Amino acid sequence: MKKKILTTVSAIMLFIPWTILPLRTYGWALESPAAEIMIACYSVFMIFSGVFTIISYTKAKAQSNLMKVCLILNSLYAAAGAGVLGMMINTQL
């Protein structure tokens, strides 16, 4: 039961980063302070979801086929989130 819950949470985490697309259609989301905050929050969430999925896959041994797909995609999301966060920090220096 625990493995199914971890797999479900990891699968739901796949779709949350895509919710930034409808949010970016609003004018307030394109202005400077709100845009940086939103992108930083989404990047941190993507890194968290990647780490969560990796830990769930290795430590909790939730190794179904769906979890393997979640592991690959959330790891890619985490790498992209770390890259975006790195670019944001680099421009602030």
Backbone as CSV, one residue per row, in Angstrom:
resi,resn,N_x,N_y,N_z,CA_x,CA_y,CA_z,C_x,C_y,C_z
1,MET,0.822,-1.192,0.000,0.000,0.000,0.000,0.871,1.264,0.000
2,LYS,1.957,1.237,0.786,2.859,2.389,0.859,3.508,2.650,-0.492
3,LYS,3.862,1.588,-1.201,4.500,1.750,-2.507,3.549,2.370,-3.517
4,LYS,2.274,2.005,-3.436,1.289,2.576,-4.357,1.066,4.060,-4.075
5,ILE,1.086,4.428,-2.810,0.912,5.839,-2.458,2.102,6.654,-2.952
6,LEU,3.308,6.135,-2.754,4.503,6.847,-3.226,4.506,6.974,-4.743
7,THR,4.074,5.924,-5.432,4.000,5.973,-6.893,2.964,6.986,-7.349
8,THR,1.821,7.031,-6.674,0.774,7.986,-7.032,1.237,9.422,-6.812
9,VAL,1.894,9.671,-5.691,2.400,11.024,-5.412,3.439,11.424,-6.453
10,SER,4.314,10.505,-6.804,5.329,10.808,-7.825,4.693,11.063,-9.184
11,ALA,3.638,10.325,-9.502,2.953,10.531,-10.783,2.232,11.876,-10.812
12,ILE,1.647,12.272,-9.704,0.977,13.581,-9.648,1.993,14.705,-9.776
13,MET,3.171,14.487,-9.191,4.226,15.506,-9.270,4.727,15.727,-10.690
14,LEU,4.446,14.813,-11.589,4.848,14.991,-12.987,4.096,16.134,-13.658
15,PHE,2.857,16.340,-13.259,2.005,17.288,-13.971,1.991,18.682,-13.365
16,ILE,2.422,18.826,-12.125,2.366,20.136,-11.463,3.243,21.183,-12.139
17,PRO,4.467,20.863,-12.601,5.244,21.916,-13.272,4.586,22.489,-14.526
18,TRP,3.692,21.759,-15.138,3.029,22.253,-16.346,1.942,23.266,-16.033
19,THR,1.595,23.431,-14.749,0.582,24.423,-14.400,1.107,25.848,-14.511
20,ILE,2.403,26.005,-14.740,2.949,27.355,-14.921,2.477,27.951,-16.250
21,LEU,2.184,27.112,-17.219,1.773,27.630,-18.537,0.469,28.414,-18.477
22,PRO,-0.602,27.907,-17.833,-1.796,28.758,-17.748,-1.600,29.988,-16.859
23,LEU,-0.766,29.871,-15.845,-0.526,31.023,-14.982,0.188,32.140,-15.730
24,ARG,1.056,31.793,-16.661,1.823,32.808,-17.384,0.978,33.576,-18.399
25,THR,-0.282,33.215,-18.576,-1.142,33.976,-19.481,-1.675,35.249,-18.832
26,TYR,-1.576,35.349,-17.509,-2.024,36.543,-16.809,-0.930,37.608,-16.831
27,GLY,-1.339,38.836,-16.895,-0.394,39.941,-16.975,0.468,40.088,-15.735
28,TRP,-0.110,39.866,-14.572,0.655,40.015,-13.337,1.779,38.994,-13.238
29,ALA,1.617,37.845,-13.898,2.632,36.795,-13.828,3.828,37.096,-14.719
30,LEU,3.704,38.070,-15.595,4.803,38.423,-16.489,5.617,39.592,-15.973
31,GLU,5.142,40.240,-14.929,5.875,41.377,-14.363,7.041,40.874,-13.521
32,SER,8.015,41.725,-13.337,9.314,41.326,-12.815,9.305,40.603,-11.463
33,PRO,8.786,41.135,-10.387,8.965,40.379,-9.141,8.161,39.084,-9.113
34,ALA,6.977,39.108,-9.655,6.137,37.903,-9.615,6.704,36.805,-10.503
35,ALA,7.254,37.169,-11.634,7.801,36.172,-12.561,8.981,35.428,-11.945
36,GLU,9.891,36.171,-11.314,11.048,35.514,-10.708,10.649,34.619,-9.546
37,ILE,9.698,35.072,-8.753,9.254,34.275,-7.617,8.580,32.993,-8.093
38,MET,7.724,33.101,-9.110,7.052,31.913,-9.633,8.045,30.912,-10.210
39,ILE,8.981,31.389,-10.987,9.958,30.487,-11.606,10.825,29.828,-10.545
40,ALA,11.215,30.585,-9.520,12.022,30.010,-8.442,11.235,28.953,-7.664
41,CYS,9.978,29.235,-7.387,9.152,28.263,-6.655,8.947,26.990,-7.466
42,TYR,8.674,27.123,-8.739,8.509,25.947,-9.577,9.815,25.164,-9.691
43,SER,10.933,25.858,-9.761,12.229,25.174,-9.838,12.513,24.388,-8.559
44,VAL,12.244,24.991,-7.420,12.453,24.296,-6.144,11.527,23.082,-6.052
45,PHE,10.281,23.231,-6.496,9.361,22.095,-6.477,9.845,20.974,-7.393
46,MET,10.367,21.330,-8.554,10.861,20.312,-9.481,12.050,19.566,-8.894
47,ILE,12.933,20.283,-8.213,14.066,19.632,-7.556,13.562,18.725,-6.435
48,PHE,12.601,19.209,-5.648,12.038,18.402,-4.567,11.371,17.135,-5.108
49,SER,10.609,17.261,-6.196,9.933,16.083,-6.734,10.930,15.064,-7.279
50,GLY,12.024,15.537,-7.855,13.060,14.613,-8.313,13.712,13.874,-7.163
51,VAL,14.052,14.602,-6.102,14.669,13.975,-4.933,13.687,13.014,-4.256
52,PHE,12.426,13.422,-4.141,11.399,12.566,-3.548,11.248,11.263,-4.317
53,THR,11.223,11.351,-5.630,11.054,10.152,-6.447,12.282,9.254,-6.355
54,ILE,13.459,9.830,-6.357,14.683,9.025,-6.231,14.711,8.299,-4.893
55,ILE,14.366,9.003,-3.829,14.348,8.363,-2.505,13.266,7.295,-2.429
56,SER,12.106,7.577,-3.002,11.031,6.584,-2.990,11.413,5.339,-3.780
57,TYR,12.114,5.527,-4.865,12.506,4.398,-5.706,13.594,3.558,-5.045
58,THR,14.562,4.208,-4.425,15.692,3.461,-3.870,15.441,2.969,-2.451
59,LYS,15.015,3.841,-1.559,14.870,3.470,-0.145,13.596,2.675,0.121
60,ALA,12.470,3.129,-0.452,11.195,2.452,-0.193,10.957,1.284,-1.145
61,LYS,11.823,1.116,-2.110,11.749,0.018,-3.078,10.421,-0.006,-3.849
62,ALA,9.907,1.178,-4.162,8.714,1.288,-5.002,9.180,1.259,-6.448
63,GLN,9.310,0.054,-7.012,9.953,-0.106,-8.312,9.017,-0.688,-9.365
64,SER,7.829,-0.116,-9.485,6.914,-0.539,-10.537,7.307,0.133,-11.853
65,ASN,6.646,-0.259,-12.926,6.949,0.340,-14.232,6.585,1.823,-14.264
66,LEU,5.463,2.176,-13.635,5.074,3.587,-13.576,6.090,4.394,-12.783
67,MET,6.601,3.794,-11.724,7.597,4.496,-10.910,8.895,4.692,-11.689
68,LYS,9.236,3.779,-12.561,10.433,3.935,-13.385,10.281,5.120,-14.330
69,VAL,9.095,5.274,-14.896,8.822,6.418,-15.771,8.874,7.714,-14.960
70,CYS,8.263,7.691,-13.775,8.293,8.866,-12.903,9.719,9.211,-12.500
71,LEU,10.529,8.191,-12.257,11.921,8.417,-11.870,12.690,9.132,-12.973
72,ILE,12.519,8.682,-14.187,13.233,9.303,-15.310,12.764,10.741,-15.527
73,LEU,11.452,10.936,-15.591,10.936,12.275,-15.886,11.187,13.253,-14.740
74,ASN,10.975,12.822,-13.507,11.218,13.726,-12.385,12.700,14.023,-12.216
75,SER,13.565,13.084,-12.594,14.998,13.366,-12.556,15.369,14.411,-13.603
76,LEU,14.760,14.322,-14.776,14.982,15.348,-15.799,14.442,16.702,-15.350
77,TYR,13.260,16.692,-14.718,12.699,17.930,-14.174,13.638,18.523,-13.131
78,ALA,14.199,17.667,-12.266,15.098,18.155,-11.213,16.350,18.773,-11.816
79,ALA,16.889,18.152,-12.847,18.073,18.704,-13.499,17.748,20.044,-14.159
80,ALA,16.596,20.130,-14.813,16.193,21.392,-15.440,15.936,22.461,-14.381
81,GLY,15.292,22.079,-13.287,15.037,23.029,-12.202,16.323,23.535,-11.580
82,ALA,17.295,22.640,-11.404,18.584,23.059,-10.858,19.297,23.997,-11.826
83,GLY,19.175,23.729,-13.110,19.777,24.606,-14.109,19.161,25.987,-14.112
84,VAL,17.847,26.043,-14.047,17.153,27.333,-14.036,17.482,28.101,-12.759
85,LEU,17.483,27.404,-11.629,17.832,28.057,-10.372,19.272,28.550,-10.393
86,GLY,20.161,27.774,-10.979,21.542,28.202,-11.122,21.673,29.428,-11.988
87,MET,20.913,29.490,-13.075,20.950,30.683,-13.933,20.401,31.896,-13.213
88,MET,19.374,31.692,-12.394,18.808,32.822,-11.643,19.807,33.331,-10.609
89,ILE,20.495,32.425,-9.938,21.466,32.833,-8.922,22.689,33.479,-9.581
90,ASN,23.109,32.960,-10.722,24.269,33.493,-11.413,24.040,34.932,-11.870
91,THR,22.840,35.266,-12.290,22.577,36.629,-12.750,22.443,37.602,-11.581
92,GLN,22.179,37.088,-10.390,22.048,37.944,-9.221,23.398,38.358,-8.654
93,LEU,24.457,37.623,-8.983,25.775,37.928,-8.411,26.410,39.130,-9.032
